[in-house]
Structure formats: C-alpha cells, structure tokens
C-alpha cells in the first residue's frame, strides 16, 4: 500500500496522526491568500473561511521515469499524476512493480470530480490550447484532464494488462473501487488489482464562503460525530492498495496487511428527501450486506471507520444506519434509541451550559423584539374567552409542478423549501390581518413515529420564524430574507416556553402567551399505499380537536411528481370549515405566486382586494 496525505506520506505516519488526533487543516493568512490570487473582497468577507489541508510537493513529478514527455506531463491533471505515482509505489511495496509473465494486474480507482479543472487548470493552463483550433493540442488537453483516462493511463505507463476501470460515485468512489476490484479477483478477471484514488484542490491556499445549511464547516474544523460539529473541510491526498486473493498471497509469500472478508454496495434510490440528501436505509443495508458476505456477526466488529462528514444531518443519519445494522435480527446490548432531534447532543449540552443558554436567549430577545402580542385573523365569529379545544384537520394536495417551483426558488435564494413555505404563510396572514409583522411557531424537525424507529430523529423543542413583508420588496428578496432568518433561528433552538420567558425577562412591552400560528414542513416522506386493482384511501382517525388556532403543514410525497400533501389543523371556535378551506387554498395560491413571480413586488399579494390566482 502507499499514500500521500497532508502531514503523512506513509501508512505508519498516517496512523500515528489518527491515534494522536492530529489535524493538518491549516488556517491561511491574508498575505497567503493575496499571494495565491484570492481577491481581497473575497477573503475579507465575514463568511469567508480560510481553511484547507494542503498537500506538499504536488509540483514534483518525474515524467521521464514514467516515459512521459514534458508536454504530456504539463497537460495531465495533477490528480492523475498523483494517482500514477501512488499506484506505482503501492505495487513497489507489494513487490510487483516490474511486470511478470503470466500475471495480470488490473487497476481500478478514481480522481476527484473536476476538483482541479474547476479551480484553475483549464482556465489558466489550457484555455489557449483548447480554443486554438489545433486538433492535436485540444486532444492532448482532453486526454490529460478527463477523469475517464486516469486508470487507463496508469495501466499504460505501468504495463498493467488486467482491467482498467474508472469509478465515479462521488464520495464513495474509493470504497466502491475496492468492492469492484474484489469482484474482478473473484471472477478471475485479474490476478492482482491496484486500487488508487486521488483528490486535489488547486490552488491549495484557498477557502470557502460559508452558506447556512450547507455541508461546509463555518468554523473551518471537522468534528465528526461531535456535538460541536458544523460541517466538513476540503482536503487533499492520494492512496493506493494492492489486492490479491488471500490463498494466493499466502502461497506466494506476499506481505498481507489486512484481509477483506466481505463488502457490499447499495443505493437509497428514491427513499430519501432529495437527490443530495443522505439516507439511512441504504447505508444500513450496505453494512448488513457486508456482514453477510463476510459471514461474521456485528458483535465481532471492534473498530469502525465511517464517512463522518461532521455535518448536522449526515452524521446522525449515518449513526442511525450503523445502529440499526448492529441491532437488526440478533440480540444486542444496545439501549433502545431515544426520541430526539438530529442535533440532540448539542442541544442537551447547551441546556446544561448557562453561558450558551444566555447567548441563545439573547438572540431570541433581539430577533423577536417588537413583535405584536397578538395577530387577529378575521374569522366567522368572535373568539371565546376560554378556547373550547374543538377543531378539525383539512387535508389536500399540491402539484408536482408547484413542488418543483418551490425547490427551485429555495435553491436560487439560498434557503430551504421550508423557508419558502413559511414566507408564503406570513404573507397570507399579513394579507388577512393587515399586520406586517408575523411570528409563527414551528417544530424544529417534525417527524412521524415510523421515522424515528429507524432513525434517531425527533424533537419536542421549537423555533419561531418571523416574517415582515415589505410591500416594495420583491417576492424573491422576501423569501431569501425570511429563509435566512429561519435558518439562523434553528441554530438557537430553545423550548418555546423558554423563548417566551426570555422576552418577558427582557422587558418587552408585547409578549405573546404562546404562538397560536404554526407551520410544519414534514421532512419524513409519507407512504402512499398502492395496491394494483384497488383505489386506496387512508382514513384520518385524528380526533376533532385543535391544539392551537391554525397549524399549516406540507409533507413531500415519495414521488416528487405527486408534489406535496397539505394540511391545516384549525380551531372551530372562530372558523367554519369553509373558511378554513379557503385559508388552506389561499396559502397554496400565495406559495405559487411567490414561485412564479420572484422578481415582482410583494405589494399585490398583501392587498386583500387583489384576487389570488388559485394554484
């Protein structure tokens, strides 16, 4: 085996860093960033995180050793040069650097998906050649840069006659390469396979602009499975291993570092909230498949390496997958998973930290300063002094076209579909009440019981979202501003009662007793029951009660083309069913207006005399 990582160029050195908890993520100075060509307005931005893990010596390459011309070396992606070097070093370590008659050696692996060329390689080094009209130069640039040629180039330069396979499965490419190499050996396609993978960001002195809700760390530090984890940081490196059937390796006297007893590859398919979202079931099934292939029980595993991105969403989902894989179908000593939010460890620790609680309560005091104590939405009758608790729930659907429009507007305005839905509800209430300052409660992560039976993800805490529509503001700008506030609010989660207490303690003149208007974006996909030959309708057995005045919700359906399920739980004290249905329909209409007219002013939507186009 062979590797080159920041701070370590041998497996022993890398293992020492792991055991000692050493990190090689560097913080760059303004002078370093300026020297690297980063614009001052870029690195001077408050959300710029100047951190990365640079790999030294990437400009050193012995082209003559690999029988490459200087020209070919120049136009070859440095990731592929590292791939080639490391594959050779691994074969050298295994004792197979020189081809042997009758021994078929394959190569399998990956390079980072356009990491280098997206930064600067094509633009700074090859643009003139690519646009020169010289077919030969263009072809050299293409062959040198395209990741399709990484494995074939290594096979050619190292005289390897087995399969040469490039793998491109994003973050899993390296491990999928190992799995496919094992399959090639099992079926006799090769006698040995060298598996290599390289990732390189150039320029290495760089950073990133933090985006709320993204996977990239705001602090510039990776803390996988830690309560303080806030994302990942890009790094650089290359590694290679040589695989051979164990029986043959022992018979030939080869050095054996480790034995792969089993592996498996799966995919979540449509069983996740979105294409880029992680899923628990696929990860669980991959672990179970590997255990079955190896023929070993989960209890026998003593050391586990995980993806461990350090993200608030990815880590809990991965942990849940590992947990359920360990618990499936056999006795275990693990405690039953508690009902908790995806960031419960951070939240629980914050409750025990007076300084953190003070910081969060200070945030809510600022964020909700000046909100009206009540917002009266006209009803069919006066509200009684004592709520009766009577109510009902209306249910409907929103089209796949509207769902796609909501997701596109959310992406364009750097927020989430929830941010778009909350904005629409705020505009609707402002339209109905005449008040331009709307505060609504919301569950932090609304999930059904079935969701947290296989995923540790439920919360009883809440946040408050504030919508302050300006008639002269565009719809898109209001969505972006409200969405940013909602994302910031989720970083300061406190029980709603504590938020109200904080407002009272601050001396605020108008303090609501509660937040009777709520919105829920149900991020666990519903399950549509489909039986061939039958029309199936799920009956709602919920009792005719209401826990608040109005609680609006959206639930993405498993098939995106089917859009959303919509629902409204309403109090029967002030509203009749027909009026409640009108509110639900109008919310959907405002949502459609925001999405179809993002550059139009908000003013017409706030005018109750201006009719809404029904979605």
N, C-alpha and C positions, 0 to 999 in steps of 0.2 A: 504494500500500500504506500501511498505518498500523498502529501498535502502541502499547501501553502495558504496559511491564514494570517490575518493581522497578528503579529506578535509571536507566531509559531510556524516553523517550516518543517517540523517533524511530528509524527503522532505522539511521541513522548512529551514533547513540549506543549502540544495542544492539550493533552490530558492533564498536565501539571496546571495549566491555566484553569481548566474546568474544576479541578479539585480545590484550587485556591480561590475560586470565584473571581478571577481576574477578568476585567473587561478592557478591550482595546478600542472602544469607541472614543474618538477624540473630539475635543471642542476646538474649533478654529477661531483664530483672532481676526479682527477686522483687516489687519495688514495682510494676513494669509489669504483671506477671501478676495481682497482687492488685487493681490498679485496673481490670483487664479482667474481673474477676469470677471468676478461676480460684481454686478453693478451696486454702487453704494445704496441706491434706493431699495435694492433687493435685500441685502444683508442688514440694512438699517431698519427694516420693517419690524414692528414689535412682535409679529407672529413668525419671524424667521428663526429657525432652529439650526444653528451651525454645528452639526454633529454628523460624524460618519466614522467608519472603521477602515482606514486606508491600508492598502496592501503595498509594501515597498517593492521596488525593483521591477516594476511591470514593463519598463522600457528596455530591459536586458533580455535579448533573445539571440541565440546562436543559430542564425539562419543557415550557415554553411554546414553545421552538424546535421541538420535535417535535409540537406541538399535542396534548399530553397534559395532562390535568387533574392537579392536585396529588394528588388521591386515587388516580388510576391510577398515578402515579409512585411513590407510597408503597407500594402493594401489589405492585409489579413487582419481581421478583428483581433485585438489583443486577447479577448476571451478565448478565441480558438488557438492562439499561440500558447496560452497557459494550459489549455486542455491538452494540446500535443505534448508539451514538456512534462506535465504531470503524469500522463499516460505512460510515457517512456520511463519516468522514474519509478512508477509502480511496477512495470514489467521488469525493470532492472532489479528492484528489491525482491521480486519473485524468482529471479534467475532465468527470465525468458526474454531478455532484451534483444537477443540475437535470434532470428528465425531458425526453427528446427524443421528438418524434413519430416513431413507427415503430421505436423502439429498445426491444427487450425486454430488461430487465435482471432476472436471476434472483438469488436469494440462497440460499446453502447453508452450513450450519455446525452448531455445537454449543455447548452450555454444559455446565459441569461437572455430573456426575451427582449432583444433590441436595447439592452441597457446602455451599451456603448454607443451604438449609432444614433440613438435618440438624443444623446447628450451632444456629441460633437463630431464623431468620426466622419460621417457622410458629409455634414455641413462644412467642416473645416479642412478635411483632408482629401475628400473625393468628389466634391461638388463640381470642380472644374473638369475632372476626368469624366464624371458621369454625364455631364452636359456637353462634352466636347464634340460629339458626333463620331468619335473614334470607336468603332465597334469593339476592337480588341481591348482598349482601355476600359470601356464600360463593362465588358465581360469579366475582366480581372477584378474590377471593383465588386461586381455581383458575387463572384465565386469567393472572394476574400471576406466578404461581410455577411453573406446569408448563412443563418444557423443550420440550414439543411446540409452544409458541407463540412461541419465540424468532425463528425465521425468518419465519413469517407476520406477526409484529408489525413486524419490520424492513421487510418488503415493504409493509405498510400505511402505516407512518409515513414511508417514503422514496418512496412511489409507484412501486414496482417491479412490473412486470407479468409478469415471467417466473416460472419455477417457484420455489417457496419450500420448501426441503427441510431438515428437521432430521435430523441424523445422530447416532446413539448407538452407537458401537463402542468405548466405554471409551477407553483411551489412544491409540488410532489414529484417533479421530473427526476430528481436524483434517485429517490426510492423506487419509483416505477421502473427506472432503468435497471436497478438491481434485480427487481422481480422478473423483468423480461430477459435479463441475462441468465437468470436461473432456469427459466423455461427453455432458453436456447440450449443450455447444457443438458437439461433433462431429455430433450428430444434429439440430442446428438448433432445439432447444427454447428457446434464448435467444441473443441477440447478445452479451451480456456476462453474467458471473456474479460477484457479490461473495461471497467465501468468508470467513467470520469464525468465530472460536472464542474463548470466554471461560471462565476458571476462577477462582473466588474463594472463599476460605475466610474466613468471618466467624464469630466475631471473629478479627481478624488477629493480635492479640497472643495467641499460643497456644503449644501444644507438643504432644507426644505421649508416651505411655507406651511404652517400648521392649519388644518381645516378641521373644525369641530365635527366630531363623529367619524373621522377618518381612522385608518389603522396606523397612521404615523404618529410617533410619540411627540407630545408637547414639551416634555422635559428633556428629550434627547437621550433617554436612558431606557434600556429594555429590562423590564422586571417581570419575567414570565411567571404566571401563577402567583402573583403577589398582590396584596390589597392595594398597593400604590401603583400598580401597572397602568400605564396610559398609552401604550402602543409600542410600535417597533421602530427600529432604526436601520436604514440600509447599510449593508456591509459588503465586503469583497472577499473572494477566496476561490480556491480550486482544490479538488480532492479526487483521488482515484484508488480503486481497489481491483485486485485481480481475483477472479472467481474460477474455481475448478471443482469437479466432483470430489467429495471427501475421500472416497475409496481410492481414486487415482492419485490424489495428492499424497495420501499416506504411503501408498505403494511406491511413489516416485521420490519419497524423502523430502517433499516440499515443506517449507515453513507454513504452519497453519496458525493464523492469528485468531480466527473465530469460525464458527460453523453456523450457517443459516439453516435452521431447522424447518422453517416454513414462512411463506409470505402470501399476501392476498391483495387484490386491487378491487375497489368498488367505486360507486358514484352515487350521489344523492338523487340524481335525476330531477324530478320536479318537486321533491319532498323538502323544499326549503323556501324561505320567504322571497328570495330573489337570486339571480344568477351569481352575483358576487357574495352572497351571504353564506356563511358556513352552515353545515347541517350535522346533526348528531347521529342520525340513523346510519348514514354511510360510513362514518368513522367507526362506529360500534361494530358494524358488520365486517369491516376490514380487519379489525382486531380479532373478532371471532373466527374469521376465515383463516387468518394466520395461525391462530391457536389450533384449529382443526388440522390444517396442513402439517403442522409440527407434531401433532399428537401429544401435546402437553397441556396440563391444566393451568388455568390462570393463576392459581395459588403458587405455582412454581416459579413465577416471574419475580426476580429480585431486583432488577434495575430496569428503568423505563426511560426512554428518550421520547419526547413529544415535540409537536410542532412549536408550541409555546411562543406564540407571537407577542404575548404581553398585551393583547387588546381586551377591552372590556367585554366584547361579545365573543370573540374566538376562544379565549381561554376557558370560560365556564362551559361552553358547548363541548370543547374537546375533553374537559374533565368529566362532563356528564357521559360522554360516549365511552370513555375508559371505565368509568364507574359501572355503567350498565353492562359493559362487556365482561367485567370481572364478576358481576353478580348473576349473569344470565345462566339459568339452567343448572346451577350447582350450589350447594351450601357455601356460605361465606360468612366472615366475621365482621363485615362492614355494617355500620349503623344505617338505618333507613334514611334516605335523603330528606332533609327538611324542606319545607316550602319557604323559599327565599328568593330575593331578587338576584339578577345576574351579577350584581356588584355588591352582594350582601356583606362580604367580608369587609370591604371598605366602609360600607355604611354602618355596620355594627361597631367597628373600631372607632368611627367618628363619634358615635354616641357616647363612648367612654372617654373621649378626649374633649375636655372643656374648651380648649383653645379652638379646636376645629368646629365645635358646635357654635361658639361665639362668632367665628368667621361666617358660618352659614346663615345664622340668624341675622347678622349684619347685612348680608347680601339680600335676604328677603325684605328686610326693612327698607333698603334702597329701591329694590325692584318694584315693590308694591306701594311705595309712598304715594299718597294722594288718591288711591283707588276709591270709588264711591262705595258706601256701605251697602247699598242695595241697587239693583238694576231691575226695574219693573218692566216686564214684557206684557203688553196688554193681553188679557185673557177673556174668557166668556162670562166670568162672574168674579166678584171680589174674593180676594184670598181670605180664608177664615183665620181667626186669631190663633187657633191651635190646628196645625195640619192633621188631617184625618189619616194620612198614610195610604189612602186609596189611589190607585193608578193603574196603568197598563203599559204594555210594551208593543210598539208598532214595528213591523219588520218589512224591509223591501230590498231592492237590489239596485246597483248602479252598473252601468255597462262596462265592458272591457275597454271601449274607446275612452271613456272617462278615466278609468284607472290608468291607462297608458298616458293620458294627458297629465294626470296628477303626478305620476312618476317623472315625466319629462320636465315639468315645471319645477319639481323639487330638485332635480339634478342641476337644472340651469341656474337655480337660485341658491345652490349650496345648502340645501336644507333636506328635510325628510318629508315623505307623504303626510306624516302626522302634522308637520308644520303647516302644510298647505290646507289640510282639513281644519285645523284649529283657526287659521286665518279666516276661512270661509264662515265658520260658525261665529267668530267675533263680528264679522261684517253683518251677518244676518241679525244678530242680537242688536247691534247698533242701529240697523235699519228699522227694526221693530220698536225699539225703546227710545230712540233719539239720543242715547248716551254714547259718547265717543270713547269711552274707556271701559273695556270689558275684561273682567278677570274670571277665569274658569278653572275649576279643578280638573285633574286628570290622574288616572292610575299611571304609575311610572312604567309598569310593564304588565299590562293586563293579559292574563293567560288563563286558559281553561285548566281544570284539574288534569285532564289527559295529557296536557303539555308537560307538567312538571313530574308526572310519573316516570317519564323517560328523560326529562331534562330538569336540572336544578334551576328553576326559574319561575318565581312568583314573588309578588311583593304586596304588602298591605300599606305601604307608605304612599305619599303623593307629592306632586308638584303643582304649582299654579302657573298658568300661562296667561299673559296679559296681551290684549290686542287693542291698539289705539289707532284706529284708522284715520288717516288724514285725507280729506276729500281731494286735495290736489296731488296726492301721491299716486303713482301708478300701481296697478294691481300686483305686478311682479315685485316692485320695491317693497310693498307692504308684506308680501309673503316672505321675502328674504329677511326683513327686519324682525317680523314676528317669529319666524323659524329660528333665527339666531338667538333670540331671547329664550325660546323654548329649550334649545339645546344647552344654553348656559344654565337654565333652571335645573335641568336634570343632573348637572354637576354639583348641585347644592341641595340634594334630597333631604328633607326632614318630614316627620309626620305633620299632616295638615294642622292638627291642633297646636303643634309647636310653632308653626308659621303664624297662626292667628295670635298666639300668645306673644310672639316676638313683636308683632305690630302693636299690640296693646302696651307692651313694655316700652316701646319707642315713643309713646305719647301721641300716636297718630290720632287725628280727630275722628276719622271714619274707619271703624273696624268692623268687618262683617263677622257675624257669628259663625258662618260657615260659607262654603262656596256651592250654592244650590245648582249652579250650572256646571255640568261636567262634560268632558269629551273623552272617549276611549278609542284608541286605534288598536284593534286586537291583532297582535303580531304573531299569534299562533293560527295557522291556516285552518279553516273549517274543513270538515269532512263531508263531501257530497256523497249521499248514498245513491248508488246507481245499480239497479237490478234489471237485466235485459227483459223486456216484455212487460215491465211494470212501471207505473208512474208512482214515485215515492215522494211523499210529502212529510216532513218532520213536524210533528205537532209540538207547539210550545206549551209546556206544562207549568210555566212560571206563574206564581200566584199574582192576582190583580192588585199589586201594591207598587208604590214608588218610594225609593229611598231618598229622593231629592225632588227638585222641581222639574228639571229637564236634564236628561243624560243622553247625549248623542253618541253614536258609535259607527265605526267602519270595520269590517273584517274582510281582508283579502281572501278570495276564493282560491282553491288549489290550482284551478285552471285560470291563468291570467286573462284569457279571452272572456271568461264569465264575469270579470270585474270584481265588485265588492258586494257583500251583504251589508245593508244599512239597518240601523235600529234606533229607536227613540223610546226610552222609558220616561213617562211623563206623569205628573201629578194630576189626578182628576179633580182636585179642588178648584183650580182656576180654568182648566182647559177641557173642552169636549174632544172626543176622538177626531172629529173632522178638522178642528183647529190644529190638533197635534199632528195630524197627517199633513196639513198644509205647511207646518213648520219643517217637517222632515223633507218634504218635496222642495221647499224653498232653500233649505241648506244645500241640497244636491244641485239646485239651479245656480246658487251663488258659487259653488265649487266649480261648476262648468264654466261660468263667466270668468272667474279668475284665470282658469287654464287657457281659455280661448282668446282672452284679451289681456295678456300680461302687460302690454305697453299702454293700455288705456287707463285713464284716471279712475280712482275708486268712487268718485262723487256719484255717478248714476246708480251704483249699487246701494248707496246709503239713502237714496231718495225713495221713500215708500210709495210715491206716486208714479215712479218709473217701473213699468212691469218687468218682471223677470222672465227670461226665456226658459221654459221648462226643459230640464235635461232629459 
